[in-house]
């Protein structure tokens, strides 16, 4: 939900009476300047679709489709984006959702206006499970695969709207709470915070990038250089990050969250996000 020009695609299969037993294989489609979308075929009642993993979206959603017409509406809701605008949605419960290697029944999906992406899998699909994601290995699973005590780990936080929050360290100085967002192409900083901390973020003199958020609204993105970012002892250096105004998101992300961990960082390590025990783990991708 907090992404911009495109959203990361994930393995999702809608089927009746069938369950995966191992990690699903991801495919990468080149995106904005070295970023990628993760593409995997998904099937809903015999129809094939491309599906989206958006961990910046607390809830799962879809655009209107004849395949969804059979399900009754349960309640009105909405889907928002980085600019703070929303699009109207109607929740429907699909009979069976299989995502990675788990099966969910009577699963709520918000059917939104046609401007929204296709099928979007949000954080609600992994409640009480461990999401394993390795871009390098092109794998995703909802099981605790290869978890060891030697991995860097930390406490999993939660924003007012339910986003996944991790502690990061910027240039070995400032600790920040950051959203873990597979739907964001590039890691992003609140522009007001970046301008207030030039010792952390160096503004790059370049024309602003005009993009659209998850709700189809126009946003303007500036460019900043961050020398070093640390997550659980894992160091990322010489980063180019986007900057934009987070103020429309404050009620959703909280007053202290000024950074989004996007696909450009997520792809560099293997991740275990343990929703049940509220822990995260990372390991250098081999």
C-alpha positions in Angstrom: 0.0 0.0 0.0 2.9 2.3 0.7 4.5 1.6 -2.7 4.4 3.9 -5.7 4.8 3.2 -9.4 4.3 -0.6 -9.2 3.6 -3.3 -6.6 5.6 -6.4 -5.8 3.9 -9.6 -7.1 3.7 -12.8 -5.0 2.8 -16.4 -5.2 -0.9 -16.7 -4.5 -3.2 -19.5 -5.6 -7.0 -19.5 -5.1 -8.1 -23.2 -5.2 -10.6 -25.5 -3.6 -9.4 -28.5 -1.5 -5.7 -28.3 -2.3 -2.7 -27.1 -0.3 0.9 -26.4 -1.1 3.5 -28.4 0.9 6.7 -26.5 0.2 8.1 -23.0 -0.6 6.6 -21.4 -3.7 8.8 -20.3 -6.6 8.9 -16.6 -7.4 9.6 -15.0 -10.8 11.1 -11.5 -11.1 10.0 -9.0 -13.7 12.3 -5.9 -14.1 10.9 -2.7 -12.8 12.0 0.8 -12.0 15.8 1.1 -12.4 16.9 -2.3 -11.1 13.9 -3.0 -8.9 11.6 -5.9 -9.8 8.1 -7.2 -9.4 7.8 -10.7 -8.1 5.6 -12.6 -10.5 3.9 -16.0 -9.9 0.8 -17.4 -11.6 -2.2 -17.6 -9.3 -5.5 -19.4 -9.8 -9.0 -18.4 -8.6 -11.8 -20.8 -9.4 -9.9 -22.1 -12.5 -8.9 -18.6 -13.7 -5.2 -17.6 -13.8 -4.1 -14.2 -12.5 -1.0 -12.4 -11.5 -1.0 -11.6 -7.7 0.6 -9.0 -5.6 2.3 -9.2 -2.2 1.9 -5.8 -0.5 3.1 -6.0 3.1 2.4 -2.2 3.3 -1.3 -3.2 3.1 -2.8 -4.5 6.3 -5.6 -6.1 4.3 -5.9 -8.1 1.0 -7.8 -6.6 -1.9 -8.7 -7.1 -5.6 -10.2 -5.1 -8.5 -13.7 -6.1 -9.7 -13.8 -9.4 -11.5 -16.5 -11.7 -12.8 -14.9 -14.4 -10.7 -15.7 -12.4 -7.5 -19.3 -11.6 -8.5 -20.6 -14.9 -6.9 -19.6 -13.8 -3.4 -22.0 -11.6 -1.4 -20.8 -8.2 0.0 -20.2 -8.1 3.7 -19.2 -4.5 4.5 -18.0 -1.3 2.9 -14.3 -0.4 3.3 -11.6 1.5 1.5 -8.0 1.2 0.3 -5.5 4.0 0.8 -2.2 5.1 -0.6 0.9 7.2 0.2 -0.8 10.4 -0.7 -3.6 9.8 1.8 -6.4 9.4 -0.8 -8.6 6.4 -0.7 -10.7 4.3 -3.2 -14.0 2.7 -2.2 -14.2 -1.1 -1.7 -16.6 -3.8 -0.7 -15.5 -6.7 1.4 -16.3 -10.3 0.2 -15.3 -13.6 1.8 -13.7 -16.0 -0.7 -14.3 -19.7 0.0 -10.6 -20.8 -0.1 -7.4 -18.9 -0.4 -4.1 -20.7 -0.7 -1.0 -18.4 -0.3 2.5 -19.8 -0.2 2.0 -23.2 1.6 -1.1 -22.4 3.7 -4.8 -22.6 3.1 -7.3 -20.0 4.4 -11.1 -20.4 4.2 -13.8 -17.7 4.3 -11.0 -15.2 3.7 -12.0 -11.5 3.5 -10.9 -9.7 0.3 -11.7 -6.0 -0.3 -13.0 -5.6 -3.9 -12.0 -2.1 -4.9 -12.4 0.3 -7.9 -10.8 -0.6 -11.2 -7.8 1.8 -10.5 -6.5 -0.6 -7.9 -4.0 -3.5 -8.7 -5.3 -7.0 -9.5 -5.2 -9.4 -6.6 -3.3 -8.0 -3.6 -2.2 -10.1 -0.7 -1.8 -8.1 2.5 -0.6 -8.9 6.0 -3.9 -10.4 7.0 -3.0 -13.5 5.0 -0.1 -14.3 7.3 -1.7 -13.7 10.8 -0.3 -16.2 13.3 2.2 -17.6 10.7 5.8 -17.0 9.8 6.3 -15.5 6.4 9.6 -16.6 4.8 10.7 -14.5 1.8 14.0 -14.9 -0.2 14.2 -12.8 -3.4 17.7 -14.3 -4.1 16.3 -17.9 -3.9 13.0 -16.9 -5.5 11.1 -18.5 -2.7 8.2 -17.7 -0.4 6.6 -19.8 2.3 4.3 -19.4 5.4 6.3 -21.9 7.4 9.4 -21.6 9.6 12.0 -22.8 7.1 15.6 -23.1 8.3 15.2 -20.8 11.2 18.3 -20.9 13.5 19.2 -19.0 16.7 22.3 -17.6 15.0 20.2 -15.3 12.8 20.0 -11.6 13.5 16.6 -11.0 15.0 14.5 -8.3 16.7 11.1 -7.5 18.0 8.3 -7.0 15.5 6.4 -3.7 16.0 3.0 -2.7 14.7 1.7 0.7 13.5 -1.8 1.9 14.5 -3.1 0.5 11.1 -1.3 -2.8 11.5 1.9 -2.3 9.4 5.0 -4.3 10.2 7.6 -2.2 12.0 11.3 -2.9 12.4 14.0 -0.9 14.2 16.8 0.4 11.9 19.9 2.5 12.5 20.8 5.3 10.2 24.5 6.2 9.7 25.2 4.5 13.1 23.5 7.4 14.8 19.7 7.6 14.7 17.4 4.7 15.5 14.2 4.7 13.6 11.0 2.6 13.3 10.6 1.5 9.7 7.7 -0.1 7.8 8.6 -3.4 6.0 6.9 -2.9 2.6 7.3 -5.3 -0.2 5.0 -3.1 -2.3 7.5 -0.2 -2.3 9.9 -0.2 -5.2 12.5 1.8 -3.3 13.1 2.6 0.4 11.5 5.9 1.2 12.0 8.6 3.9 9.7 11.2 5.1 10.9 14.4 3.3 10.4 16.6 6.3 12.5 14.3 8.4 15.2 14.1 5.7 15.4 17.9 5.4 15.6 18.3 9.2 18.5 15.8 9.3 21.1 16.7 6.6 23.7 14.8 8.6 21.8 11.6 7.7 20.3 12.4 4.3 22.0 14.2 1.5 19.6 15.8 -1.0 20.5 14.8 -4.6 19.9 17.6 -7.1 17.6 16.0 -9.6 14.1 16.6 -11.0 11.4 15.1 -8.8 10.0 11.8 -10.0 6.2 11.9 -10.6 4.5 8.6 -9.7 1.3 7.2 -8.5 0.5 5.4 -5.2 -1.5 2.3 -4.4 -4.7 4.3 -4.7 -3.9 5.8 -8.0 -3.1 9.3 -6.7 -0.2 11.4 -8.0 2.8 11.8 -5.8 6.2 13.6 -6.1 9.4 11.9 -5.1 12.7 13.5 -4.3 16.1 11.7 -4.1 18.4 11.4 -1.1 21.6 9.6 -0.4 22.0 7.6 2.9 25.5 6.5 3.6 24.6 3.5 5.9 21.6 1.7 7.2 21.7 -1.2 9.7 19.0 -3.8 10.4 20.0 -6.3 13.1 23.7 -5.9 12.4 23.2 -6.3 8.6 24.7 -3.2 7.0 23.5 -1.6 3.7 25.7 1.2 2.3 25.5 4.1 -0.1 21.8 4.0 -0.6 19.7 6.1 -2.9 16.2 6.5 -1.3 13.1 8.4 -2.2 11.7 11.2 -0.2 8.1 12.3 0.1 5.6 13.8 2.6 4.4 11.3 5.2 2.0 13.7 6.8 -1.1 12.1 5.1 -0.2 8.8 6.7 0.4 9.9 10.3 -2.8 8.4 11.7 -2.0 5.1 10.0 1.8 4.8 10.6 2.2 6.8 13.9 4.1 9.9 14.7 7.6 8.3 15.0 7.7 6.3 11.8 9.8 8.1 9.1 11.2 5.3 6.9 9.9 2.6 4.7 12.1 -0.5 3.9 11.4 -1.2 0.2 12.1 -3.9 -2.3 15.6 -2.5 -3.0 16.7 -3.6 0.6 14.3 -6.5 1.0 15.9 -8.3 -1.9 19.4 -8.3 -0.4 18.7 -10.6 2.6 16.4 -13.6 3.5 13.5 -12.7 5.8 11.4 -14.5 8.4 8.5 -12.4 9.7 7.0 -14.3 12.7 3.6 -12.8 13.3 2.6 -15.2 16.1 5.7 -14.5 18.3 6.1 -10.9 17.1 9.7 -11.4 16.0 11.7 -10.9 12.8 14.9 -12.6 11.6 17.2 -12.0 8.7 20.1 -13.8 7.0 22.5 -12.8 4.3 21.3 -14.3 1.0 23.7 -16.9 -0.4 
